[in-house]
Amino acid sequence: MKRVKLIHEDLNAGGGAERLAAASLETLKELDFSVDLVTFTKPNWNELERIFGISKLRNFVNKVIKADINSLLGDDSSVQSDNNEYDIIMNAHGDILPSNMLAAGRQMLITYCHYPLVPELIHNLKYDTVLRNYLHMSNYKNTSLDKLRSKALLVYNHMINNSTVVTNSVFSSNAVQLYYPHADPLIIYPPVDIEFFSRVVNSDSRENRIVVLGRYNPDKNIELALEVAKVLKNMNIKFEMSIVGNLSKSYYPYYNYLQKLVKKYELSDMVELNTNVDIHDLLHVFAKSKVLFHPTVGEPFGMCVAEAMSAGLVPVVPTFGGNTEFVPESLRYNNSKEAAKIIMRSMNASLNHRLHLSNSVKKFGKNRFKDSFKNLLVSRVTS
């Protein structure tokens, strides 16, 4: 039986990267591979199975290995000795998390890089926030950030340059090659539950409701959705907005900030903030909604956009990002006023238009991801 080490710092975050990691575990289980999960935090399996809609997810993992940022950036000898026990080593969150994946050579090394964030954030002097969070999860308090930052970039560069890099879009592939010209990333689109969400594409109970979907995290720029809501209110448009996302303890201050903005903009009668909604409740929200507003500029792919489209919602997205590869140009905005106008028009979209949008994202189905991932694993492991 092939042995796999899969690395992801925190599945409990419950976002798109975590959905991809969960689908990867499911795929490896179908191949009858034995998987050890290396992570900073103990997975809350009950919650993950509820949110992702994957029963018995915990059974896809042989054992959970507690890691920390220092062990992932560790010295060559100790890391190599451990890695030599595995046939495949995969970093499932290779956009933000460096991992020393040195091995003797027979192993297959895979980095799923959603977007090459480490060099960008270090260049912009923003990676220290990420490192502090890793140190917090690792229970370290007195580690030098300067040394850790330098080590992280060194390990990240080595990881990208010496593994099979997989990414989620042409947008992200171009970004990887900008920083790492010899990486030659393989594009495997992330797994979207098309079959599940398309159940409500014919819903006849849609209201003038806008959905905003994404983790409660400042990087998601959710406050832009509230600015758009304010513009719509000033235009006397009748609407409701459901902001839906997973909320972890470290982002309570951001969630509280959004609550204050709702009150400041006098949107309490129109906007609701929903946390940790499971996949079945999300389907219900989609069934009664007309528009998906995406506030994140530069999103590498945007699984939530494809999910909403498969459910028949009209997507309204920024003009810059990976989702421009599958969202029509007429549905992209540059600012909050443009977004409000597109939303207003989209409220009257016909069923045929909604069906067309739903059909256009079928290529991102979960089964297609699993087939592509299996082809990669089988071809490389057996070669």
C-alpha positions, 0 to 999 in steps of 0.5 A: 500500500502506498503511503502518503503524507498530506500537509495542511496547517488547519482544515478547520478553517473550512474554506476553499483550500480546505475543501480541496484538501478534503477532496484530495483525502477522498481521492487518495482513499479511493486509490487505497492509499494510506494517508498521514495528515500533518497539521497544526490543529486537531481536526474537528471531524464532526464539524468538517463532515457537516460543513463539507458534506463528506461522511466519514471524512475522518476514516480517510486518514490513517493518523494525524501528526501534530506539526508546527512551523519550526518542524516544517522548516526543520533541518535537512537530516531530520526532515529527510529521514521522516519523509523517506517513509512515504511514497508521496508527500503533498503540501495541500496549502502550498500558497501560504505554507512552506514545507521542507519536503526533502527526500531521497528521490523515489518519493513524489513531491506535490505542491498544490499552490493556489497562488504564490503568496509567500514571496509576495507577502514577504516583499510587501512586509505582510508575511509576519502576520502569517508567521505570528499566527503559525507561531500561535498555533505552534505554542512558540513565543520567543522565536525570531521573526527575522530568522523565521521569515528568511528560513520560510522564503528559503524553504518555500523557494526550494519546495516550489522549485523541486516539486510537481506544482499544481495550481487552480487557474491560468491566472495562478499559473502565470503568477507562479511562473512570474516568481518561478520561471522553471516551475511549469505548473499543472492546472487542475481546477479545484473540486466544486460540488456541481451536482449538489448545488445544481439541484436548485438551478430551477428554483422558483422561490428566488427573492431579491437576495444577494449572497456573499460567500467566503471565510470571515477574514480581512483578506476576503474584503467583505466590507466591500459588500457592505459598501455595495449594500449601502449604494443599493440602499441609497438607490432605493433598491429593495434587496436582502443580503446574506453574508455566509462564511466560516468564522474561526476564533482568531477572526472574531475582531474582524467579524465584530468590525463588520457588525459595527459597519452594518449598524453604521450604514443602517443596514440591519434590516437588509443584511444578515451575517451567517457563520459556519453554515453547513452545505445543506443550509447553503443550498437553501440560501442559494435556492432563494437568492438571485445574485452572488456578489464576490468582494475579493479582488485577485481571487486565484479561482473562487470556488464559491463563485462556481458553486453559486453559478451551478445553483443558478445565481448570477455572479458579480465579480471583480475585473481582476482574478482567476474567476474572470476565466469563467465569469462573463465580462459583462458581470465584472466590476471595477468599483462599488457603484459599478457592482451595484448597477450590475446587481440591479440588472442581474435581479431580472435574469431569466431562467435560461440565463441562469441555466446557461451560467450553471452549465458553463461551470460543469467542467469544474465538477468534483469528479473531474478534479478527482479524475485529474488528481488520480491521473497525476498520482498514478502516472507519476507514482508508477513511472 
